[in-house]
Amino acid sequence: MSTPLLEAHDLHVHFRTGRKTAEARAVDGVELAVAPGEIVALVGESGCGKTTLVRTLLGLERPRSGSVSFRGQPLEYGSGALRRYRRKVQLVLQDPTGALNPRQTVYESVAEGLRIHKVVAAKKAQGIETTETALVAEALSKAGLRPPERIFMSYPHELSGGQRQRVVIAGALALEPDLLIADEPVSALDASIRGEILALLLRLRDEHGLTVLVVTHDLGLAWNIADRVAVMYLGRIVEVGRTEDVLMTPEHPYTQALLSVVPEVGHHEQVVLSGEAPDPTSIPTGCRFHPRCQALAGGAAETAGVADLCTSALLPLLAPRGEHRAACWIPLGRPAEAPAVSASGEVARPG
């Protein structure tokens, strides 16, 4: 895998709650890397920390510890540095109706970012002659809205849901970003339109070299679009690898449970999770999934000889790149000797 375009290293983001001693550990030690030209799906149920992680990757939240790097350089939080960074890393929100100003025409919506970042002036300073109108038309064309001039003066309510989402994507493309972070990009769309938007993201990657981080709760979407999948649970990545590896041979019980209800890869026996939904203010000891784990409850962990580790030994952070990995004691196995635990409670990876 090439040098990452975007990388998070041991990222921690905590929030104070109404209770004096309680903290929500929304992101609690995340390793994530996205390579140039790659589509990565970040998958997990609501409340797992995906949104907080995305906000931190965009510089909207400052981590308590750990770092975010872009092209190998740490993210800087000065206003000028963040503005330059956000031109290169653009966010596409899940609800195109809410993302677009109903009082702005399509032209104004796409041109807004160009004006904020003074793109036309910057291009002219580089000796590139262009106009705002030409850049808006080019972005709309890339997003599949052709001929673009036909909808310049249209308002959001005059467009279909798919067209609105394409306008949102065009607004991001107008800034010529290196990375697109798409937060549930098709969840608000009709099923008939979802495939078109996913095909658009694939075409943008193939034809323009765009890198995409897709944030979703839908493993079926990941199956159709992603090169790699990272599965998140209660603030951590619990499984990561090539899409085919993770979805065809999942190693973590949580991934297996998510996959069991996905029709596209529904060859897994359906799993109904018990216990409470994840609570970032109350992280369990040991594996954070163990209170709901079907493998532990069903005796598979006991058979593997790791049941005591599941409930007491905190698993190591997964490396963001390389082979298929899962933060689960069952595939890792019991270390030959008692696990070495760091001051932070981390257990050294066996072998």
C-alpha positions as a printed Julia matrix, in Angstrom:
351×3 Matrix{Float64}:
   0.0     0.0     0.0
   1.33    3.46   -0.9
   1.96    6.29    1.55
  -1.4     7.31    3.05
  -3.13   10.44    1.84
  -4.93   10.75    5.19
  -3.93    8.98    8.39
  -5.13    8.92   11.99
  -2.72    7.61   14.6
  -3.88    6.49   18.08
  -6.65    9.09   17.98
  -8.6     9.86   21.18
 -11.53   12.29   21.4
 -13.38   12.52   24.74
 -16.29   14.72   25.78
 -17.47   15.83   29.19
 -20.99   14.83   30.11
 -23.52   16.22   32.6
 -22.07   13.97   35.28
 -18.96   15.36   36.95
 -16.85   12.22   36.71
 -18.18   10.75   33.46
 -16.57   11.22   30.07
 -17.8     9.99   26.71
 -14.87    8.32   24.96
 -16.32    8.83   21.49
 -13.06    8.0    19.72
 -10.85    5.86   21.89
  -7.69    4.86   20.07
  -8.27    4.79   16.3
  -5.72    3.86   13.66
  -6.99    4.59   10.15
  -5.23    5.15    6.82
  -6.61    6.06    3.4
  -4.27    5.69    0.41
  -4.41    7.88   -2.74
  -6.98    6.64   -5.23
  -8.58    4.3    -2.7
 -12.17    3.99   -1.52
 -12.38    3.03    2.15
 -15.67    2.31    3.93
 -15.89    3.15    7.63
 -18.72    0.99    8.93
 -20.55    0.79   12.24
 -23.91    1.21   13.92
 -25.19    4.54   15.26
 -23.29    5.68   18.33
 -20.03    3.89   17.5
 -18.08    7.14   17.01
 -18.06    7.46   13.2
 -19.32   11.05   13.14
 -16.89   12.22   15.83
 -14.05   10.56   13.96
 -15.04   12.32   10.73
 -15.28   15.69   12.5
 -11.8    15.12   13.9
 -10.41   14.16   10.49
 -11.84   17.42    9.13
 -10.3    19.47   11.94
 -13.66   20.35   13.48
 -12.72   18.57   16.72
  -9.31   18.58   18.34
  -8.17   15.21   19.64
  -7.23   14.77   23.27
  -4.26   12.76   22.05
  -3.04   11.16   18.86
  -2.7    12.87   15.51
  -4.2    13.39   12.06
  -1.82   13.63    9.1
  -2.43   14.66    5.49
   0.19   13.72    2.91
   2.51   12.85    5.78
   2.19   16.26    7.46
   0.41   16.73   10.83
  -2.83   18.67   10.66
  -2.4    22.29   11.77
  -5.26   24.07   13.54
  -4.6    27.7    12.6
  -7.44   29.23   10.6
  -5.38   29.68    7.44
  -3.96   26.16    7.58
  -7.4    24.63    8.16
  -8.89   26.57    5.26
  -6.19   25.24    2.91
  -6.67   21.74    4.27
 -10.45   21.79    3.88
 -10.13   22.78    0.24
  -8.27   19.49   -0.28
 -10.57   17.42    1.97
 -14.25   17.97    1.23
 -17.31   16.64    3.06
 -20.49   15.4     1.37
 -23.4    15.18    3.81
 -26.09   12.52    3.79
 -29.11   14.81    3.36
 -28.81   16.88    0.18
 -32.0    18.77    0.99
 -30.53   20.01    4.27
 -27.11   20.62    2.76
 -28.41   23.02    0.09
 -29.73   26.5     0.83
 -33.32   26.54   -0.52
 -32.93   30.22   -1.43
 -29.84   29.67   -3.57
 -29.83   28.53   -7.17
 -27.72   25.56   -8.22
 -25.16   27.98   -9.66
 -24.86   29.91   -6.39
 -24.58   26.72   -4.34
 -21.67   25.41   -6.4
 -20.0    28.82   -6.76
 -20.06   29.52   -3.01
 -16.99   27.42   -2.23
 -15.12   28.91   -5.19
 -15.69   32.38   -3.78
 -14.77   31.46   -0.19
 -11.48   29.95   -1.29
 -10.89   32.57   -4.03
 -10.21   29.83   -6.54
 -10.48   31.91   -9.7
  -7.93   34.45   -8.42
  -5.62   31.64   -7.29
  -5.73   30.04  -10.73
  -5.03   33.33  -12.47
  -2.04   33.82  -10.16
  -0.78   30.46  -11.47
  -1.23   31.64  -15.05
  -4.44   29.64  -15.6
  -7.14   31.69  -17.31
 -10.65   30.64  -16.29
 -13.95   32.02  -15.06
 -16.28   31.19  -12.22
 -18.94   30.14  -14.71
 -16.57   27.71  -16.41
 -15.56   26.14  -13.08
 -19.18   25.74  -11.97
 -20.09   24.14  -15.29
 -17.11   21.79  -15.13
 -17.99   20.65  -11.59
 -21.62   20.0   -12.49
 -20.52   18.03  -15.56
 -18.17   15.88  -13.46
 -21.09   15.18  -11.13
 -23.15   13.93  -14.07
 -25.43   16.94  -14.55
 -25.21   17.65  -18.28
 -25.65   20.06  -19.89
 -24.87   22.02  -16.71
 -26.21   25.34  -17.97
 -29.69   23.83  -18.06
 -29.93   23.8   -14.25
 -27.84   26.86  -13.35
 -30.91   28.82  -12.28
 -32.84   25.93  -10.76
 -33.63   25.82   -7.04
 -33.22   22.7    -4.87
 -36.98   22.07   -4.62
 -37.13   21.83   -8.42
 -34.68   18.93   -8.52
 -34.99   15.23   -7.74
 -33.21   13.75   -4.72
 -30.5    12.29   -6.92
 -29.95   15.61   -8.69
 -29.69   17.42   -5.36
 -27.03   14.97   -4.17
 -25.12   15.48   -7.43
 -25.23   19.25   -6.85
 -23.77   18.73   -3.35
 -21.02   16.56   -4.84
 -20.42   19.19   -7.56
 -19.96   21.84   -4.88
 -17.17   19.69   -3.4
 -15.63   18.86   -6.79
 -15.45   22.55   -7.74
 -12.59   22.93   -5.24
 -10.64   20.07   -6.85
 -10.18   18.13   -3.61
  -7.82   15.22   -3.14
 -10.15   13.45   -0.72
 -13.92   13.26   -0.47
 -15.47   12.22    2.85
 -18.98   11.0     2.07
 -21.15   10.68    5.19
 -23.96    8.22    4.42
 -24.07    9.55    0.83
 -27.09    7.51   -0.3
 -29.08    6.87    2.88
 -31.57    9.69    2.11
 -32.12    8.57   -1.49
 -34.55    6.17   -3.14
 -33.19    2.72   -3.85
 -33.39    3.38   -7.59
 -31.02    6.36   -7.27
 -28.47    4.89   -4.85
 -26.71    2.83   -7.49
 -26.25    5.89   -9.69
 -24.54    7.88   -6.92
 -22.28    4.96   -6.0
 -21.39    4.54   -9.68
 -20.57    8.26   -9.79
 -18.14    7.94   -6.87
 -16.46    4.99   -8.57
 -16.17    6.94  -11.84
 -14.67    9.93  -10.04
 -12.06    7.63   -8.53
 -11.28    5.89  -11.82
 -11.29    8.93  -14.11
 -10.06   11.71  -11.82
  -8.04    9.84   -9.18
 -10.32   11.02   -6.36
  -9.83    9.33   -2.99
 -13.01    8.6    -1.02
 -13.75    7.77    2.62
 -17.36    6.54    2.78
 -18.96    6.59    6.23
 -21.91    4.23    6.51
 -23.82    1.77    8.67
 -24.53   -0.32    5.56
 -22.11   -3.15    4.82
 -23.98   -3.78    1.59
 -22.88   -0.35    0.37
 -19.3    -1.18    1.33
 -19.54   -4.42   -0.65
 -20.5    -2.49   -3.79
 -17.99    0.35   -3.66
 -15.07   -0.06   -1.24
 -11.54   -1.35   -1.73
 -11.08   -1.74    2.01
 -13.4    -1.81    5.02
 -12.81   -0.6     8.58
 -15.45   -1.71   11.1
 -15.88    0.55   14.13
 -17.4    -0.31   17.5
 -17.52    1.83   20.63
 -14.79    4.22   19.57
 -12.36    1.74   18.01
 -11.66   -0.02   14.74
 -12.35   -3.69   15.52
 -11.72   -5.16   12.06
  -9.95   -3.89    8.95
  -8.87   -5.34    5.63
  -9.69   -5.76    1.96
 -13.43   -5.7     1.37
 -13.54   -9.28    0.09
 -11.62  -10.54    3.13
 -13.66   -8.7     5.73
 -17.07   -9.39    4.21
 -16.51  -12.96    3.04
 -14.47  -14.22    6.01
 -15.2   -11.87    8.93
 -13.17  -12.65   12.05
 -14.75  -10.33   14.61
 -18.11  -11.41   16.08
 -19.43   -7.86   15.7
 -18.69   -7.86   11.97
 -20.31  -11.29   11.7
 -23.45   -9.93   13.38
 -23.62   -6.93   11.03
 -23.16   -9.15    7.99
 -25.79  -11.64    9.04
 -28.57   -9.25    7.99
 -27.02   -8.02    4.71
 -28.79   -9.61    1.7
 -25.8    -9.13   -0.63
 -23.6   -11.29    1.57
 -26.29  -13.02    3.57
 -24.66  -16.45    3.66
 -23.91  -15.94    7.36
 -26.25  -17.28   10.02
 -28.38  -14.45   11.39
 -27.18  -13.09   14.72
 -29.39  -11.17   17.15
 -27.23   -9.15   19.52
 -28.25   -9.04   23.16
 -27.34   -6.55   25.86
 -27.33   -2.78   25.84
 -26.33   -0.57   22.94
 -22.78    0.85   23.13
 -22.28    3.51   25.81
 -19.13    5.62   25.32
 -19.26    6.73   28.98
 -18.98    3.14   30.2
 -16.33    1.18   28.28
 -16.26   -2.48   29.4
 -13.04   -4.08   30.61
 -11.33   -6.45   28.2
 -12.8    -6.58   24.72
 -15.35   -3.78   24.52
 -17.77   -6.0    22.6
 -17.76   -8.88   25.1
 -21.05   -7.96   26.92
 -22.91   -8.51   23.61
 -20.63  -11.11   22.02
 -22.36  -14.18   20.63
 -19.04  -16.06   20.46
 -18.44  -15.57   24.17
 -22.03  -16.34   25.13
 -22.13  -19.41   22.86
 -18.94  -20.95   24.21
 -16.64  -20.41   21.2
 -14.29  -18.24   23.26
 -14.18  -20.88   26.0
 -13.35  -23.57   23.44
 -10.54  -21.39   22.09
  -9.23  -20.94   25.63
  -9.52  -17.15   25.64
 -12.77  -16.47   27.54
 -10.91  -14.93   30.48
  -8.94  -12.64   28.14
 -12.18  -11.51   26.47
 -13.46  -10.07   29.74
 -10.21   -8.76   31.23
  -7.44   -8.01   28.68
  -7.72   -4.94   26.48
  -6.87   -5.78   22.89
  -4.14   -3.9    20.98
  -4.97   -1.26   18.41
  -5.18   -2.64   14.89
  -2.6    -1.52   12.37
  -4.42    0.6     9.76
  -2.74   -1.06    6.8
  -1.57   -4.47    5.73
  -3.33   -7.77    6.09
  -6.82   -8.56    7.32
  -6.88   -8.01   11.11
  -9.53   -8.25   13.82
  -9.44   -7.06   17.44
 -10.7   -10.37   18.81
  -8.93  -12.87   21.03
 -10.44  -15.88   19.24
  -8.51  -15.48   15.93
  -5.5   -13.98   17.75
  -5.3   -16.88   20.19
  -3.85  -16.92   23.67
  -0.25  -15.68   23.91
   2.3   -18.31   24.92
   2.98  -16.33   28.07
   0.81  -14.01   30.14
  -0.06  -10.95   28.01
   2.21   -7.96   28.49
   0.12   -4.94   29.44
   1.31   -1.37   28.93
   0.68    1.52   31.33
  -2.39    2.44   29.29
  -3.83   -1.04   29.66
  -2.96   -2.16   26.13
  -1.91   -5.76   25.56
   1.04   -6.29   23.24
   0.05   -8.07   20.03
   1.01  -11.75   20.17
   3.91  -12.64   17.86
